[in-house]
Amino acid sequence: MPAPYSYDLRTKAIEAFKRGQRKSEICRLLQISRNSLDLWLKKEKETGDYQANTNRQKGRPPKIKDETKFQEFIKEQKELTQGRMAELWGEGLTQQNVSSACKKLGITRKKKLTGIKKEMRN
């Protein structure tokens, strides 16, 4: 995904427009599109600033809202499969959602090893 134009470039374009320079000249000089300049001017008129939007979420929102509650749930239900955990949690959760959340929280899928040792065969 392309990065937004810098605030410095936006400032130069807006100030040039306020000095009376034509939009087409500004766009050609700074190598920006006319639409970008129009959007910056519109945003400045509406909000008073032309800063780029920064708090955009990328991707889908997480299905598990409360991670600490989910982590406690995993510790309580550690003997169950991920599919069964998803059914118990509810809220339309799937096995893949449980797997992704466990990976994000650093919880492995491996079960604890028992104290039984097997002999090696020669």
Secondary structure by P-SEA (a helix, b strand, c coil): ccccccaaaaaaaaaaaaacccaaaaaaaacccaaaaaaaaaaaaaccccccccccccccccccccaaaaaaaaaaaccccaaaaaaaacccccaaaaaaaaaaaccccccccccbbbbbcc
